[in-house]
Structures are given as structure tokens and as C-alpha cells.
Amino acid sequence: MIDLHFVSTPNGHKVSIMLAETGLAHRVIPYNLLKGEHLGEALAAINPNRRLPAIVDHDPLGGGEPLALFESGAILLYLAEKTGRFLPASPRLKHTAQQWLMWQMAGLGPQHGQAHHFVRYCPDPPEYALQRYVREARRLLDVMELRLRQVDYLAEEYSIADMACWPWIRAARAIDIGIAEWPAIKAWYGRIARRPAVIEGAAVPENDPAAGRVMTLNPDQWSALFGERMLNAVRS
Ligand SMILES: N[C@@H](CCC(=O)N[C@@H](CS)C(=O)NCC(=O)O)C(=O)O
């Protein structure tokens, strides 16, 4: 049994999709970020970074004590190794999949994340920051488009690299980026969206507090996500 510590965001959906794809037994433990539930000691014991998703595998690869893991990319690699699925068998394609997974973790996710911050959460966004992150978000889509003009999936076969990117592409509409501008991404997006496990994993659970486009947070909610409450949780 795997516990999935979860919030309904692109990073969370990467893992809920992988769990649906592999059919591994799991239970979802939802957190409400706006209430600061992720800042408490329960998550800190699993993830000192106090961010989601995280997992605890009670029947871990290699045996022994339950294994706690954080960072969605590391979790996807672990689940791929545990099941022997969704990482290509050939070394060439396996490393290609890992390359695109790292690209998602270091580029697409963080840069789109900053664009989401300034477009959706920042009360008075500076024009410079808006331009900087939306431009970079779009540039990364240009990069992905070039790749997907050559291949159906990022590592030629459907893999955890696609699972990592797909929820962030889905979320781009919330920052007014329409993927119709990138035809190869649009086709790739549709191929993946039709997979039954993606439909299942991407719907878990339907409690996205940030589903709307622009979020107006009260001061306490803002503090839990971006201010003193967030900072003090790690320092305490
Ligand atoms: N690189 C991390 C990012 C985790 C992350 O930032 N998660 C967000 C939700 S998508 C979170 O927990 N936010 C809470 C906060 O910012 O305090 C991963 O991919 O797992």
C-alpha cells in the first residue's frame, strides 16, 4: 500500500496518473494548502521541504521499513523502477525519458509555476515579472513543440516524462496560454488525455482550491503559501 500525500495541482497529478497507470494499491491523503495543512508536523516527517506530493510506500522496493519519498520526479522514477513500467527498456530511450523528466522538473514546472504565481496569485504583479515568466513559459512550449514534431511521445514511447509534463500543459489555460498555438503539443495532449488511467488520475480528487484563474487569497492564506507562515514552518 502506498500513501499519496496529495494536493490537486499539476505536481500532484503526475503521481496520481502514474499510480492509476500502474494499478498500484494506494490511498490518497489530501491537504488543503489554503489552510496551511502542509505546514504541519505530519508532512514534515515525510518531507522536510513541506511540499506536495510525497509518498510513503509500506511495501517498498528492496524491502524493509516504509519508504518516504518527496519530489514528484523522484517519485515517478521510483514507481517506474518498482513496476518496471513507463521507462523505456533501451538505455538510449531510458536516458532520453530521464532527460525530458529533468527538463520538466527544472524548467517547465518551475517556470510555468512562476508564471502562475504572477498571473494568478500576485496582488499587484510587476510588468517585468509577468513578461519574464510568461515569455519563458511560452519559450518552453516552443521547445516541446519542436520535439513533438519529431516523435509521438517525448522519449518516443509513452513514459513518465510525458506524465510529468502533461498536467502542466493542462494547467496552461489558467495563465491564458492556449495550446492550439502549438499543434504537435495539442496532438500529444489529446493522445494522452484519452488514456483511461490519465482520465482517472487527473480527476483525483476533485477539490482543487486553485481551479479558478485568478486567486484572491486572504492574508492568512497568502501567508501559508508565500509569507511568514510558510517561512516559519520550516524554521520552527
Ligand atoms: N519540485 C516539487 C514541487 C512541489 C511543490 O511546490 N508543490 C506545491 C503544490 S504543486 C506545494 O506543495 N505548494 C505548497 C507551498 O508552496 O507552500 C515537486 O515536483 O514535487
The ligand as a Tripos MOL2 file, in Angstrom:
@<TRIPOS>MOLECULE
LIG
   20    19     1     0     0
SMALL
NO_CHARGES

@<TRIPOS>ATOM
      1 N1          9.5440   20.2010   -7.1470 N.3       1 LIG1
      2 C1          8.4470   19.7810   -6.2980 C.3       1 LIG1
      3 C2          7.4580   20.9120   -6.1910 C.3       1 LIG1
      4 C3          6.4560   20.6430   -5.0910 C.3       1 LIG1
      5 C4          5.5600   21.8440   -4.8810 C.2       1 LIG1
      6 O1          5.9750   23.0000   -4.9350 O.2       1 LIG1
      7 N2          4.2980   21.5300   -4.5860 N.am      1 LIG1
      8 C5          3.3170   22.5570   -4.3540 C.3       1 LIG1
      9 C6          1.9850   22.1040   -4.8570 C.3       1 LIG1
     10 S1          2.0940   21.8170   -6.5760 S.3       1 LIG1
     11 C7          3.1980   22.8430   -2.8870 C.2       1 LIG1
     12 O2          3.2970   21.9280   -2.0840 O.2       1 LIG1
     13 N3          2.9780   24.0970   -2.5330 N.am      1 LIG1
     14 C8          2.8290   24.4870   -1.1880 C.3       1 LIG1
     15 C9          3.5800   25.7250   -0.8810 C.2       1 LIG1
     16 O3          4.0380   26.3870   -1.8300 O.co2     1 LIG1
     17 O4          3.7500   26.0490    0.2790 O.co2     1 LIG1
     18 C10         7.8120   18.5220   -6.8920 C.2       1 LIG1
     19 O5          7.8200   18.4000   -8.1230 O.co2     1 LIG1
     20 O6          7.3270   17.6710   -6.1310 O.co2     1 LIG1
@<TRIPOS>BOND
     1     1     2 1
     2     2     3 1
     3     2    18 1
     4     3     4 1
     5     4     5 1
     6     5     6 2
     7     5     7 1
     8     7     8 1
     9     8     9 1
    10     8    11 1
    11     9    10 1
    12    11    12 2
    13    11    13 1
    14    13    14 1
    15    14    15 1
    16    15    16 2
    17    15    17 1
    18    18    19 2
    19    18    20 1
@<TRIPOS>SUBSTRUCTURE
     1 LIG1         1 GROUP 0 **** ****
